[in-house]
Amino acid sequence: MSAEHAGSRHLEIGVDGTSRDLLAADGLRLGLVDTADEAAFAAWTEAESRGFHSAAGTTEHVEQRRGYARVRRTTGVWDDSEANPLTPVATTQVWPAELTVPGHRSLPAWAISGVTVAPTHRRRGIARAVIEAELRTAAALDLPLAMLTVSESTIYGRFGFAPSAMACDLTVDTRRARWIGPVAGGRVQFVSPQQLRVGGHEIVERVRLATPGQIAYDGILWDRQLGLMVGDEEAKTLRCVRYDDESGMAQGFAIFRVKENAGDFTNHHLTLLHLVSATADAYAGLWRFLVQMDLVSTITAHLRPPDEPLRWMIADHRAVGVTEFDHLWTRILDVKAALEARTYATPGRIVVGVADPLGAAAGLHTEGAWVLEVDSTGSAVVTAVGEPVDVSMSINELSAIHLGGVSPLVLAQAGRVTGDATTLEAMFRSPVAPWLSIWF
């Protein structure tokens, strides 16, 4: 099933009955938010903002978000004994989105966002009920995988999720970063966020299938990148540049801000928020423009790929500091569909044993022995079998290696995979490190 097909159903299916009944036994009510109801959505937005310790949105901001939310499934948990019973004590927002997998391919996945529980209602099993409800709902929609970007990395492993795509924060000392990379033949020019809104998204879509871990997105996620959200005061400081190749075709863009150092006007700080390039020429042109910017001594760049080429394009490798962290967490819901969706590095046959404590209860097609047979083109056929396994792991480890960013050999050393991890590593290896360039 495509994300587009699931997208016509996810707004219509009811709430998960198992979690609904579990919460009802504790005096809580699980339900969907009618985004056409202004007051109900405003109360939900207030609860979500409170959960992330964010400022409450203005009426205009909430109304803008309500427009985006019409294509998302918005869920809340209410405690009718509360002083303000219209405001939920827990929130989630989900939607189907295409996730890139190795081989310039994608599969439909359940994007989970906005997960909060009020501090007054912790330790009551609400988060577990809500997350498991989303897994069962995704399974009912025949979606083979769930995904999220996490604010707390200790929560989601218990539900079968694992980090499958890493990201890096970079700190560049521009005074040491003498450019020795290619000199791009095109040009960099300033554009407005409004100019970038259409043409820039076309570039994002053009490059999406080149990197496992990227997702298809638009709406609020794209407008937020551009600083087009109502009430976003920091948007006033954003600058956008576009790279056009020698023929005049747009091939990349960067979004950044510069903070003045009042004590030393030659020591400003540049924060790179996004850099997207469709060609190596655009990548070099945009990074050279940033590194050589006058009056800037330091660049920090958030959510960059683990295999960033920049360090090999400047004279001093140590001018770039790198901090790696887990970013995209995924959870396989259907082993056959998820494994058959991607391309593999080497042909072969291996029987994988998968343990999943939540699998059967949630109606997931995960636990058991699965034979993975890969042909000479890298395409796979996956079948449930009753024969002895060659390698064993939990659904967490299978989810971690699925995009090719975590080596089974590393997991074997950590005691998380047993058996023939060497064959598994050769098959699952990706020539491009998985990476997700946004939060969702």
C-alpha positions, 0 to 999 in steps of 0.5 A: 500500500502506498502512503497516498492510499493509506492517507485516504483511510487514516482519518476515517478509522476509529481509535484503537479499542484495546487502548481505549478500554485500558485507559477507560478503566483508569477514568481516562478517555482516548479519542480523535480530535475533530480538526474542524472544531476550532475550540477542540483543536486549540485545546489540543494545541495548548496541551501539546505546547505544554508537553514540550514546554513551548509557549502557547500559540496565538489564535492566528498560529493555532488556526494556521496549524489547524489548516495543516492538521486536516491531513493528519490524525490528531489524538488526545487523552482526556481526564474529565475530572480535571479543572479544565476537562477540554484540554487533553492530558496526552497528545499524538499526531500521526500521518502516513509518509513515504520513507526512503530505503536503500536502492532509491526506493521508498515504502509507506510508513506511519509518522508519529509526532506530537507525543506528550503526557502531562506531568500531572498524569505520568506513571499511569501507563498513558504513553504505553497505551497511546504508542501501542494504539498507534502501532495497532492502527498502523497495522490495521492500515497495512503500513509496514513500519512506524517512525519518529524523531525522539526528544527522549531516547530512553522511551521508545525501545520498549515498543520495538523502536531503534535508532536507524539513521544518525545525524551530526551537529557540525562546528566549523572554525572558518578561520582554519577552514581554507577552501581546497574543494572544487570551485563550482561553476554556477552562482549563489544568489539570495532569494526570499522564503516565498520564492523558495517555497515552490522551487525549493521543495521541488529540489527536496523531492528530487533528491529524496530517494538518494538517501535512505532515511529521508521522508516525503514531507510538505505542509507544516514541515516545509513551511516551518523550514522556511520560517513561514509560520505565524508568530515565528519571531526568529524567522525575521533573521533567516536568510535564504540562498539558492544555487543555480548551475551554469545553465541557470537551473536551481540545484540547491539551497541553504537557509541560515541566520547570522548572529552579530558579536557586538564585542568583535564585529569580525567574529559573528556566528552563522547557524546553518539550518538547512542545506539541500543539494541535488548535485556535487557542484551545488554542494560545493558552491553552497558550502564554499559560500558559507565558509568564506562569508565575511565577518563570520568566524564560526558556523554551527550546522544542525542535522547534517549527515554522518558522512558529510564531505565538507571535512575533505574540502577544507585544508584543516580537517580539525576545523570541523568538530562533529557530534553524532547522535541518534535521530530517526527511530523506526519500528518494523511492523511487517517483516516481509513488506519492510525487508522486500521494500529495499535493495541489498548489497550482495545476493544470498540466502539467510534465515533470520529469527525475530523476537517481538514481545508486542508482535502477536498482541498487536496483530503485527507480522514480525515474530518467527523465522524469516528466510531472506533470499536476495537475487543478483539485482539486489531484490529480495523475497522474504518468507516465513519458514519453520526451519532453523535460523542462521542469525537471531535478534529482536525486532529492535535490532532488525529495525536498526539495521533495516536502512543500512546505517547500523552494522549487524557486526557492531550489534553482535559485539554488543550482544544484541545479535547472535549467529551469522552477523557477517553475512547479514552485514554484507547483505544489509550494507548501504553505500549511502549512510541513512540520514533524515534532514528534518525533525517531525 
